[in-house]
């Protein structure tokens, strides 16, 4: 490594990683040849500064490792930014106004596509086709809700798909119906595919534009890498791995990306040779396909999250429903064992306490059969965790992939989940501190476009268990505050922890020799009030010591 710095950052604070807060004696760092050269104060770094060195004045801000989003859907997020984006609104009336304006501005589009609506904005979380018909007329509409587990569709879309009162629910989903049994306009989980199969496929050009639009946005938030949580043919979405590989080869992909290849739950281990072939085909320093995404259950808002005990009705009485297991639990154990043996990481969507247990059982089966392979399997979301399972993560080497932003009293949680789960199970939601104290490893992600990819908004909730103060759903009551993390713990999960889960072995810290993937922000949030963490803004983002964003 050169003895002269390419870039020197001075006059601020440095978070180097781990659980130590910034050291007041370290006010800058030097970068050379894409790696961290040294840490120190201005005088110490001056000796490394030459005539060609760029000096970046932190102006009292903070430099920290670049964020790595361990569970995100950038192409979908980019497409929603380019289409009918409802994420900035919160009520039925606001949504309909946006949809009307978008439809009027785009009369040539064969379908109105987009998403971002909240289930809490509609009675029972189920918007109506008739509302869409009133603002778009006889045009097909498909709008995903913000968690992408449901869709709001127009009457014309239902007609094109041939959905009628006598259409049965698919095994992995549900059609909302009116009093006569006819589809009313909301499709849950696998029922969405009954319509998406009729929507024209996104073109390669559209997906490329979406990826690069998303990358620009994510870099603006200090994000230097991610794991795309679903890459493959699923639910009407085409396989975006060729788009990634092309961008990587051309140099347009500046982020580091791992693809989680989609596990087709209607098939079994016979698909593993195909996945191995895809892993071999998609191998590039910027993009590799080494993870497998398994969707084990749904979400509690539509009663599809897999629960050990029945959901409750509005009166608090048990129902007959305990949610779904998309993969038979016994088959899941065999599938994960074979994937582990084939050298794949598994990335399991597990929200309900039964799904979490089924995922842990599957990883345990793999460890028993194969020994400790060292492969870092992870469970995404872990919303409801039975107390008996808290201590199982660490000995199994199962990593918690947390979406911290969700751990708050937003309307969906207060009006739907609290009722459906009951008081005791509600208190088991997002038990981050308990899992951390039990020795579990952590990584972190946003699930964007489900919710914002801004890491500082998520860090705010991880620490305070409240949404940022300027969020329209802000509730001053903390969400089970005994489950909160410290800021150092949460930042560590979002940087070093997520770099670790992606196998970015020399990123995630800012120690000498580490790859210089870093973010510069406008303040030192470790020194400010906890309720102001989300006010932190990114000034610049760097990958391999090269600037990829400046504000």
Buried (B, 14 or more C-beta within 10 A) or exposed (E): EEEBBBBBBBBBBBBBBBEEBBEEEBBBBBBBEBBBBBBBBEEBBBEBBEEEBEBBEBEEBBBBBBBBBBBBBBBBBBBBBBBBBBBEBBBBEBBBEBBBEBBEEEEEBEBBBBBBBBBBBBEEBBBBBEBBBEBBEEBBBBBBBBBBBBBBBBBBBBBBBEBEEEBEBBEBBBBBBEEEEBBBBBBBBBBBBBBBEBBEEBEEEBBBBBBBBBBBBBBBBBBBBBBBBBBBEBBBBBBBBBBBBBBBEEEEBBBBBBBBBBBBBEEBEEBBEEBBEBBEEBEBEBBBBBBBBBBBBBBBBBBBBBBBBBBBEEEEEEEEBBBBBBBEBEBBBBBBBBBBBBEBBBBBBBBBBBBBBBBBBBBBBBBEBBEEBEBBBBBBBBBBBBEEBBBBBBEBBBBBBBBBBBBBBBBBBBBBBBBBBBEEBBBBBBBBBBBBEBEBBBBBBBBBBBBBBBBBBBBBBBBBBBBBEEBEBEBEEBBBEEBBBBBBBBBBBBBBBBBBBBBBEEBBBBBBEBBBBBBBBBBBBBEEEBBBBBBBBBBBBBBBBBBBBEE
